[in-house]
Amino acid sequence: MPRVRKPRKGSMQYWPRKRARRQYARVRSWADLQEPKLMGFAGYKVGMTHCTITDNKKTSMTKDQEIFCPLTVIECPSLKTASIRFYKKTINGLKLISEIFAENLDKELERKIVSIKKVKNKIDDIKDFDDVTMLVYTQPKLTGIGKKKPELFEVAIGGKKEDKINYAKEKLGKEINVNEVFAEGQQLDVHSITKGKGFQGPVKRFGISLKKHKSEKGRRAPGSLGGWRGQMHTMWRVAHAGRMGYNLRTEYNKWLVKISDKADMINPNGGFLNYGVVKNSYVLIKGSISGPKKRLIRLNFPIRPNKNIPNEAPAIQYLSIKGN
C-alpha cells in the first residue's frame, strides 16, 4: 500500500492558536430575535449519554423509525441578573454610557467583583441610548461541582428598543430559568473553551504523518522543509510543536433535544463520572460539545440556522441512565 501523506492537515482557519483569556467563552455577535427575552443562557457540562428517538426529519431515509442519538448533558441552574447596561452608537461602535445594578446581589458575587459603583440614576432617567443588554451571573453553589465563585457575562436582549428596556426592568435582580429562554427542538450555537492538552508535538497538534522508521533526526518532525526555508528562516505556517487546546470554539446549529427539571430521569447510580449528581434543570443536546466536564458552556440562539434540522423535538423512546 502507498504511504499516506498529510503534510498540511492542520487547519489554518484558526490561527494564531492562542489560549483563551478566561475559562468561559466571550460572545461578540448575536442573532436577530424579535421576541423580548434573553438571547443566550449558560450551563455546566455534565457528560454524555445516549437515547433512541423517533426520526422526525422529513427528508431522512429513516423517517418515523427509531434511531440512536448521542446526547450531551448540560446542567443549567437559573441565572441571576446583576445589572442593566445602556449603550450609545459612536463612530467606533457601541459605547457603554451607563449601568444600573440590582440591589439584592448575592454575596458570592463579591468573589468576582471587587466593588460595585452605586449609581444614583434610575432606569427612567436614562433617555439617550441605542441598545440595552443585561449582565448576568451563574449560581454554581446550587450544583455539586464544588465551587462558589460565579461566572459573570453579558447577554443581549431580543426585540425592539422599548421591549428591551421593559424586559430588563422586569427581570433586574431576579432569576431566569432555561425554559424561559429556549424551547425543545430548536437549534443552538454553542460557545465553549476546549480542553487544554499542554505542550504537544506536530504529529498530535497538526496531524502530520510519521516519517519512515529509518529517517534521521527525528521521526515525528516535519521533515525536509524545502521551500519553507527559502526565506532564510522557517516560515510560521510550518507545523511545529507548541501549546495545544484551551481555545475558544463555536459550534453552530446544535439540536436541543430536551429540556427538563426532573433529575431522576438522567442521573445514573452514584452520579456522572467526574461530575456528580445533577440537581437542577438540564438540557440534552445532540452530539458532543467541546470542553471538559464542569466547564461553563454558553448557549445562544443560532445566527445562521440550518433549514434541514427539524424545529420540533423528537419523541424519546429510551434514555440511558447507565452513565458514561
Contacts in CASP RR format, 6 or more apart in sequence:
PFRMAT RR
TARGET T0000
AUTHOR 0000-0000-0000
METHOD contacts of the structure
MODEL  1
MPRVRKPRKGSMQYWPRKRARRQYARVRSWADLQEPKLMGFAGYKVGMTH
CTITDNKKTSMTKDQEIFCPLTVIECPSLKTASIRFYKKTINGLKLISEI
FAENLDKELERKIVSIKKVKNKIDDIKDFDDVTMLVYTQPKLTGIGKKKP
ELFEVAIGGKKEDKINYAKEKLGKEINVNEVFAEGQQLDVHSITKGKGFQ
GPVKRFGISLKKHKSEKGRRAPGSLGGWRGQMHTMWRVAHAGRMGYNLRT
EYNKWLVKISDKADMINPNGGFLNYGVVKNSYVLIKGSISGPKKRLIRLN
FPIRPNKNIPNEAPAIQYLSIKGN
3 209 0 8 1.000
3 212 0 8 1.000
4 209 0 8 1.000
5 209 0 8 1.000
6 207 0 8 1.000
6 208 0 8 1.000
6 209 0 8 1.000
7 208 0 8 1.000
7 209 0 8 1.000
8 239 0 8 1.000
9 206 0 8 1.000
9 207 0 8 1.000
9 208 0 8 1.000
10 206 0 8 1.000
10 207 0 8 1.000
10 208 0 8 1.000
10 239 0 8 1.000
12 237 0 8 1.000
14 247 0 8 1.000
14 249 0 8 1.000
17 243 0 8 1.000
17 244 0 8 1.000
17 245 0 8 1.000
17 247 0 8 1.000
18 247 0 8 1.000
19 243 0 8 1.000
19 245 0 8 1.000
19 246 0 8 1.000
19 247 0 8 1.000
20 193 0 8 1.000
20 246 0 8 1.000
20 247 0 8 1.000
20 248 0 8 1.000
22 193 0 8 1.000
23 151 0 8 1.000
23 193 0 8 1.000
23 295 0 8 1.000
23 296 0 8 1.000
24 42 0 8 1.000
24 151 0 8 1.000
24 153 0 8 1.000
24 192 0 8 1.000
24 193 0 8 1.000
24 295 0 8 1.000
24 296 0 8 1.000
24 298 0 8 1.000
25 191 0 8 1.000
25 192 0 8 1.000
25 193 0 8 1.000
25 248 0 8 1.000
25 250 0 8 1.000
25 296 0 8 1.000
25 298 0 8 1.000
26 153 0 8 1.000
26 191 0 8 1.000
26 248 0 8 1.000
27 153 0 8 1.000
27 191 0 8 1.000
27 298 0 8 1.000
27 300 0 8 1.000
29 303 0 8 1.000
30 39 0 8 1.000
30 156 0 8 1.000
30 300 0 8 1.000
30 301 0 8 1.000
30 303 0 8 1.000
31 39 0 8 1.000
31 189 0 8 1.000
31 300 0 8 1.000
31 301 0 8 1.000
31 302 0 8 1.000
31 303 0 8 1.000
33 39 0 8 1.000
33 158 0 8 1.000
33 159 0 8 1.000
33 301 0 8 1.000
34 158 0 8 1.000
34 159 0 8 1.000
34 160 0 8 1.000
35 158 0 8 1.000
35 159 0 8 1.000
36 157 0 8 1.000
36 158 0 8 1.000
36 159 0 8 1.000
36 160 0 8 1.000
36 163 0 8 1.000
36 164 0 8 1.000
36 166 0 8 1.000
36 167 0 8 1.000
37 157 0 8 1.000
37 158 0 8 1.000
37 167 0 8 1.000
37 180 0 8 1.000
37 181 0 8 1.000
38 79 0 8 1.000
38 134 0 8 1.000
38 136 0 8 1.000
38 155 0 8 1.000
38 156 0 8 1.000
38 157 0 8 1.000
38 158 0 8 1.000
38 176 0 8 1.000
38 180 0 8 1.000
38 181 0 8 1.000
39 155 0 8 1.000
39 156 0 8 1.000
39 157 0 8 1.000
39 158 0 8 1.000
39 300 0 8 1.000
39 301 0 8 1.000
40 155 0 8 1.000
40 156 0 8 1.000
40 181 0 8 1.000
40 298 0 8 1.000
40 299 0 8 1.000
40 300 0 8 1.000
40 301 0 8 1.000
41 76 0 8 1.000
41 79 0 8 1.000
41 155 0 8 1.000
41 176 0 8 1.000
41 178 0 8 1.000
41 181 0 8 1.000
41 182 0 8 1.000
41 298 0 8 1.000
41 299 0 8 1.000
42 76 0 8 1.000
42 79 0 8 1.000
42 138 0 8 1.000
42 151 0 8 1.000
42 153 0 8 1.000
42 296 0 8 1.000
42 297 0 8 1.000
42 298 0 8 1.000
42 299 0 8 1.000
43 74 0 8 1.000
43 75 0 8 1.000
43 76 0 8 1.000
43 77 0 8 1.000
43 138 0 8 1.000
43 296 0 8 1.000
43 297 0 8 1.000
43 298 0 8 1.000
43 299 0 8 1.000
44 74 0 8 1.000
44 75 0 8 1.000
44 76 0 8 1.000
44 140 0 8 1.000
44 143 0 8 1.000
44 145 0 8 1.000
44 294 0 8 1.000
44 295 0 8 1.000
44 296 0 8 1.000
44 297 0 8 1.000
45 72 0 8 1.000
45 73 0 8 1.000
45 74 0 8 1.000
45 192 0 8 1.000
45 289 0 8 1.000
45 291 0 8 1.000
45 292 0 8 1.000
45 293 0 8 1.000
45 294 0 8 1.000
45 295 0 8 1.000
45 296 0 8 1.000
45 297 0 8 1.000
46 72 0 8 1.000
46 73 0 8 1.000
46 74 0 8 1.000
46 75 0 8 1.000
46 272 0 8 1.000
46 275 0 8 1.000
46 276 0 8 1.000
46 278 0 8 1.000
46 282 0 8 1.000
46 293 0 8 1.000
47 72 0 8 1.000
47 73 0 8 1.000
47 272 0 8 1.000
47 273 0 8 1.000
47 275 0 8 1.000
47 293 0 8 1.000
47 324 0 8 1.000
48 70 0 8 1.000
48 71 0 8 1.000
48 72 0 8 1.000
48 73 0 8 1.000
48 287 0 8 1.000
48 288 0 8 1.000
48 324 0 8 1.000
49 70 0 8 1.000
49 71 0 8 1.000
49 73 0 8 1.000
49 266 0 8 1.000
49 284 0 8 1.000
49 319 0 8 1.000
49 320 0 8 1.000
49 321 0 8 1.000
49 322 0 8 1.000
49 323 0 8 1.000
49 324 0 8 1.000
50 68 0 8 1.000
50 69 0 8 1.000
50 70 0 8 1.000
50 71 0 8 1.000
50 320 0 8 1.000
51 69 0 8 1.000
51 71 0 8 1.000
51 257 0 8 1.000
51 284 0 8 1.000
51 316 0 8 1.000
51 317 0 8 1.000
51 318 0 8 1.000
51 319 0 8 1.000
51 320 0 8 1.000
52 66 0 8 1.000
52 67 0 8 1.000
52 68 0 8 1.000
52 69 0 8 1.000
52 316 0 8 1.000
52 317 0 8 1.000
52 318 0 8 1.000
53 66 0 8 1.000
53 67 0 8 1.000
53 69 0 8 1.000
53 257 0 8 1.000
53 314 0 8 1.000
53 315 0 8 1.000
53 316 0 8 1.000
53 317 0 8 1.000
54 64 0 8 1.000
54 65 0 8 1.000
54 66 0 8 1.000
54 67 0 8 1.000
54 314 0 8 1.000
54 315 0 8 1.000
54 317 0 8 1.000
55 62 0 8 1.000
55 63 0 8 1.000
55 64 0 8 1.000
55 65 0 8 1.000
55 66 0 8 1.000
55 67 0 8 1.000
55 314 0 8 1.000
56 63 0 8 1.000
56 64 0 8 1.000
56 310 0 8 1.000
56 312 0 8 1.000
56 314 0 8 1.000
56 315 0 8 1.000
57 63 0 8 1.000
57 308 0 8 1.000
57 309 0 8 1.000
57 310 0 8 1.000
58 310 0 8 1.000
59 308 0 8 1.000
66 317 0 8 1.000
69 257 0 8 1.000
69 286 0 8 1.000
69 287 0 8 1.000
69 314 0 8 1.000
70 286 0 8 1.000
70 287 0 8 1.000
70 288 0 8 1.000
71 257 0 8 1.000
71 284 0 8 1.000
71 285 0 8 1.000
71 286 0 8 1.000
71 287 0 8 1.000
72 284 0 8 1.000
72 285 0 8 1.000
72 286 0 8 1.000
72 287 0 8 1.000
72 288 0 8 1.000
72 289 0 8 1.000
73 266 0 8 1.000
73 272 0 8 1.000
73 278 0 8 1.000
73 282 0 8 1.000
73 283 0 8 1.000
73 284 0 8 1.000
74 282 0 8 1.000
74 283 0 8 1.000
74 284 0 8 1.000
74 285 0 8 1.000
74 289 0 8 1.000
74 297 0 8 1.000
74 299 0 8 1.000
75 143 0 8 1.000
75 278 0 8 1.000
75 279 0 8 1.000
75 280 0 8 1.000
75 281 0 8 1.000
75 282 0 8 1.000
76 177 0 8 1.000
76 178 0 8 1.000
76 280 0 8 1.000
76 281 0 8 1.000
76 282 0 8 1.000
76 283 0 8 1.000
77 138 0 8 1.000
77 139 0 8 1.000
77 140 0 8 1.000
77 142 0 8 1.000
77 143 0 8 1.000
77 279 0 8 1.000
77 280 0 8 1.000
77 281 0 8 1.000
78 139 0 8 1.000
78 142 0 8 1.000
78 175 0 8 1.000
78 176 0 8 1.000
78 177 0 8 1.000
78 178 0 8 1.000
78 280 0 8 1.000
78 281 0 8 1.000
79 136 0 8 1.000
79 137 0 8 1.000
79 138 0 8 1.000
79 139 0 8 1.000
79 175 0 8 1.000
79 176 0 8 1.000
80 105 0 8 1.000
80 106 0 8 1.000
80 136 0 8 1.000
80 137 0 8 1.000
80 139 0 8 1.000
80 173 0 8 1.000
80 174 0 8 1.000
80 175 0 8 1.000
80 176 0 8 1.000
81 102 0 8 1.000
81 134 0 8 1.000
81 135 0 8 1.000
81 136 0 8 1.000
81 168 0 8 1.000
81 171 0 8 1.000
81 172 0 8 1.000
81 173 0 8 1.000
81 174 0 8 1.000
81 176 0 8 1.000
82 101 0 8 1.000
82 102 0 8 1.000
82 105 0 8 1.000
82 109 0 8 1.000
82 134 0 8 1.000
82 135 0 8 1.000
82 136 0 8 1.000
82 137 0 8 1.000
82 152 0 8 1.000
82 173 0 8 1.000
83 99 0 8 1.000
83 100 0 8 1.000
83 101 0 8 1.000
83 102 0 8 1.000
83 134 0 8 1.000
83 135 0 8 1.000
83 172 0 8 1.000
84 99 0 8 1.000
84 100 0 8 1.000
84 123 0 8 1.000
84 132 0 8 1.000
84 133 0 8 1.000
84 134 0 8 1.000
84 135 0 8 1.000
84 165 0 8 1.000
84 168 0 8 1.000
84 169 0 8 1.000
84 172 0 8 1.000
85 96 0 8 1.000
85 98 0 8 1.000
85 99 0 8 1.000
85 132 0 8 1.000
85 133 0 8 1.000
85 134 0 8 1.000
85 135 0 8 1.000
85 154 0 8 1.000
86 96 0 8 1.000
86 97 0 8 1.000
86 98 0 8 1.000
86 99 0 8 1.000
86 126 0 8 1.000
86 129 0 8 1.000
86 131 0 8 1.000
86 132 0 8 1.000
87 94 0 8 1.000
87 95 0 8 1.000
87 96 0 8 1.000
87 97 0 8 1.000
87 129 0 8 1.000
87 130 0 8 1.000
87 131 0 8 1.000
87 132 0 8 1.000
87 133 0 8 1.000
88 94 0 8 1.000
88 95 0 8 1.000
88 97 0 8 1.000
88 128 0 8 1.000
88 129 0 8 1.000
88 130 0 8 1.000
89 95 0 8 1.000
89 130 0 8 1.000
89 131 0 8 1.000
94 130 0 8 1.000
94 131 0 8 1.000
97 126 0 8 1.000
97 128 0 8 1.000
97 129 0 8 1.000
98 119 0 8 1.000
98 121 0 8 1.000
98 126 0 8 1.000
98 129 0 8 1.000
99 119 0 8 1.000
99 135 0 8 1.000
100 119 0 8 1.000
100 121 0 8 1.000
100 122 0 8 1.000
100 123 0 8 1.000
100 126 0 8 1.000
100 172 0 8 1.000
101 116 0 8 1.000
101 118 0 8 1.000
101 119 0 8 1.000
102 172 0 8 1.000
102 173 0 8 1.000
103 173 0 8 1.000
104 173 0 8 1.000
105 116 0 8 1.000
105 173 0 8 1.000
106 137 0 8 1.000
106 139 0 8 1.000
106 150 0 8 1.000
108 139 0 8 1.000
108 141 0 8 1.000
108 148 0 8 1.000
108 149 0 8 1.000
108 150 0 8 1.000
109 137 0 8 1.000
109 150 0 8 1.000
109 152 0 8 1.000
111 148 0 8 1.000
111 149 0 8 1.000
111 150 0 8 1.000
112 137 0 8 1.000
112 149 0 8 1.000
112 150 0 8 1.000
112 151 0 8 1.000
112 152 0 8 1.000
113 152 0 8 1.000
123 165 0 8 1.000
123 168 0 8 1.000
123 169 0 8 1.000
123 172 0 8 1.000
130 161 0 8 1.000
131 161 0 8 1.000
131 164 0 8 1.000
132 157 0 8 1.000
132 161 0 8 1.000
132 164 0 8 1.000
132 165 0 8 1.000
132 168 0 8 1.000
133 154 0 8 1.000
133 155 0 8 1.000
133 156 0 8 1.000
133 157 0 8 1.000
134 154 0 8 1.000
134 155 0 8 1.000
134 157 0 8 1.000
134 168 0 8 1.000
134 171 0 8 1.000
134 172 0 8 1.000
135 152 0 8 1.000
135 153 0 8 1.000
135 154 0 8 1.000
135 155 0 8 1.000
136 152 0 8 1.000
136 153 0 8 1.000
136 154 0 8 1.000
136 155 0 8 1.000
136 176 0 8 1.000
137 150 0 8 1.000
137 151 0 8 1.000
137 152 0 8 1.000
137 153 0 8 1.000
138 150 0 8 1.000
138 151 0 8 1.000
138 296 0 8 1.000
139 150 0 8 1.000
140 146 0 8 1.000
140 147 0 8 1.000
140 148 0 8 1.000
140 149 0 8 1.000
140 150 0 8 1.000
140 151 0 8 1.000
141 148 0 8 1.000
142 279 0 8 1.000
142 280 0 8 1.000
143 279 0 8 1.000
143 280 0 8 1.000
144 276 0 8 1.000
144 277 0 8 1.000
144 279 0 8 1.000
145 275 0 8 1.000
145 294 0 8 1.000
151 296 0 8 1.000
153 298 0 8 1.000
157 164 0 8 1.000
157 167 0 8 1.000
157 168 0 8 1.000
158 164 0 8 1.000
158 167 0 8 1.000
177 281 0 8 1.000
178 259 0 8 1.000
178 281 0 8 1.000
178 283 0 8 1.000
179 259 0 8 1.000
179 261 0 8 1.000
179 281 0 8 1.000
182 188 0 8 1.000
182 256 0 8 1.000
182 259 0 8 1.000
182 283 0 8 1.000
182 299 0 8 1.000
183 256 0 8 1.000
183 259 0 8 1.000
184 256 0 8 1.000
184 257 0 8 1.000
184 258 0 8 1.000
184 259 0 8 1.000
184 313 0 8 1.000
185 255 0 8 1.000
185 256 0 8 1.000
185 257 0 8 1.000
185 310 0 8 1.000
185 311 0 8 1.000
185 312 0 8 1.000
185 313 0 8 1.000
185 314 0 8 1.000
186 256 0 8 1.000
186 301 0 8 1.000
186 302 0 8 1.000
186 311 0 8 1.000
187 253 0 8 1.000
187 254 0 8 1.000
187 255 0 8 1.000
187 256 0 8 1.000
187 302 0 8 1.000
187 305 0 8 1.000
187 306 0 8 1.000
187 309 0 8 1.000
187 311 0 8 1.000
188 253 0 8 1.000
188 254 0 8 1.000
188 255 0 8 1.000
188 256 0 8 1.000
188 285 0 8 1.000
188 299 0 8 1.000
188 300 0 8 1.000
188 301 0 8 1.000
188 302 0 8 1.000
189 250 0 8 1.000
189 251 0 8 1.000
189 252 0 8 1.000
189 253 0 8 1.000
189 254 0 8 1.000
189 299 0 8 1.000
189 300 0 8 1.000
189 301 0 8 1.000
189 302 0 8 1.000
189 303 0 8 1.000
190 250 0 8 1.000
190 251 0 8 1.000
190 254 0 8 1.000
190 285 0 8 1.000
190 289 0 8 1.000
190 290 0 8 1.000
190 297 0 8 1.000
190 298 0 8 1.000
190 299 0 8 1.000
191 248 0 8 1.000
191 249 0 8 1.000
191 250 0 8 1.000
191 297 0 8 1.000
191 298 0 8 1.000
191 299 0 8 1.000
191 300 0 8 1.000
192 248 0 8 1.000
192 249 0 8 1.000
192 251 0 8 1.000
192 289 0 8 1.000
192 290 0 8 1.000
192 291 0 8 1.000
192 295 0 8 1.000
192 296 0 8 1.000
192 297 0 8 1.000
192 298 0 8 1.000
193 246 0 8 1.000
193 247 0 8 1.000
193 248 0 8 1.000
193 249 0 8 1.000
193 290 0 8 1.000
193 291 0 8 1.000
193 295 0 8 1.000
194 245 0 8 1.000
194 246 0 8 1.000
194 247 0 8 1.000
194 248 0 8 1.000
194 249 0 8 1.000
194 290 0 8 1.000
194 291 0 8 1.000
195 245 0 8 1.000
195 246 0 8 1.000
195 290 0 8 1.000
195 291 0 8 1.000
195 292 0 8 1.000
196 244 0 8 1.000
196 245 0 8 1.000
196 246 0 8 1.000
196 292 0 8 1.000
197 204 0 8 1.000
197 244 0 8 1.000
197 245 0 8 1.000
197 246 0 8 1.000
198 243 0 8 1.000
198 244 0 8 1.000
198 245 0 8 1.000
198 246 0 8 1.000
199 241 0 8 1.000
199 242 0 8 1.000
199 243 0 8 1.000
199 244 0 8 1.000
200 241 0 8 1.000
200 242 0 8 1.000
200 243 0 8 1.000
200 244 0 8 1.000
201 220 0 8 1.000
201 240 0 8 1.000
201 241 0 8 1.000
201 242 0 8 1.000
201 244 0 8 1.000
202 208 0 8 1.000
202 220 0 8 1.000
202 221 0 8 1.000
202 222 0 8 1.000
202 239 0 8 1.000
202 240 0 8 1.000
202 241 0 8 1.000
203 209 0 8 1.000
203 210 0 8 1.000
203 220 0 8 1.000
204 244 0 8 1.000
205 239 0 8 1.000
205 241 0 8 1.000
205 242 0 8 1.000
205 244 0 8 1.000
206 239 0 8 1.000
207 239 0 8 1.000
208 222 0 8 1.000
208 239 0 8 1.000
210 219 0 8 1.000
210 220 0 8 1.000
211 218 0 8 1.000
211 219 0 8 1.000
211 220 0 8 1.000
211 221 0 8 1.000
211 223 0 8 1.000
212 219 0 8 1.000
213 219 0 8 1.000
215 223 0 8 1.000
222 238 0 8 1.000
222 239 0 8 1.000
222 240 0 8 1.000
225 234 0 8 1.000
225 238 0 8 1.000
228 234 0 8 1.000
228 235 0 8 1.000
228 237 0 8 1.000
228 238 0 8 1.000
229 235 0 8 1.000
234 240 0 8 1.000
249 290 0 8 1.000
251 289 0 8 1.000
251 290 0 8 1.000
252 302 0 8 1.000
252 303 0 8 1.000
252 304 0 8 1.000
252 306 0 8 1.000
253 302 0 8 1.000
253 304 0 8 1.000
253 305 0 8 1.000
253 306 0 8 1.000
253 309 0 8 1.000
254 285 0 8 1.000
254 286 0 8 1.000
254 287 0 8 1.000
254 289 0 8 1.000
255 285 0 8 1.000
255 286 0 8 1.000
255 309 0 8 1.000
256 283 0 8 1.000
256 284 0 8 1.000
256 285 0 8 1.000
256 313 0 8 1.000
257 284 0 8 1.000
257 285 0 8 1.000
257 286 0 8 1.000
257 313 0 8 1.000
257 314 0 8 1.000
257 316 0 8 1.000
258 283 0 8 1.000
258 284 0 8 1.000
258 313 0 8 1.000
258 316 0 8 1.000
259 281 0 8 1.000
259 282 0 8 1.000
259 283 0 8 1.000
259 284 0 8 1.000
260 266 0 8 1.000
260 281 0 8 1.000
260 282 0 8 1.000
260 284 0 8 1.000
261 280 0 8 1.000
261 281 0 8 1.000
261 282 0 8 1.000
263 277 0 8 1.000
263 278 0 8 1.000
263 279 0 8 1.000
263 280 0 8 1.000
263 282 0 8 1.000
265 319 0 8 1.000
265 321 0 8 1.000
266 278 0 8 1.000
266 282 0 8 1.000
266 284 0 8 1.000
266 319 0 8 1.000
266 321 0 8 1.000
267 277 0 8 1.000
267 278 0 8 1.000
267 321 0 8 1.000
268 321 0 8 1.000
268 322 0 8 1.000
268 323 0 8 1.000
270 276 0 8 1.000
270 277 0 8 1.000
271 277 0 8 1.000
271 278 0 8 1.000
271 323 0 8 1.000
272 278 0 8 1.000
272 293 0 8 1.000
272 323 0 8 1.000
272 324 0 8 1.000
273 323 0 8 1.000
273 324 0 8 1.000
274 293 0 8 1.000
274 294 0 8 1.000
275 293 0 8 1.000
275 294 0 8 1.000
283 299 0 8 1.000
289 297 0 8 1.000
291 297 0 8 1.000
END
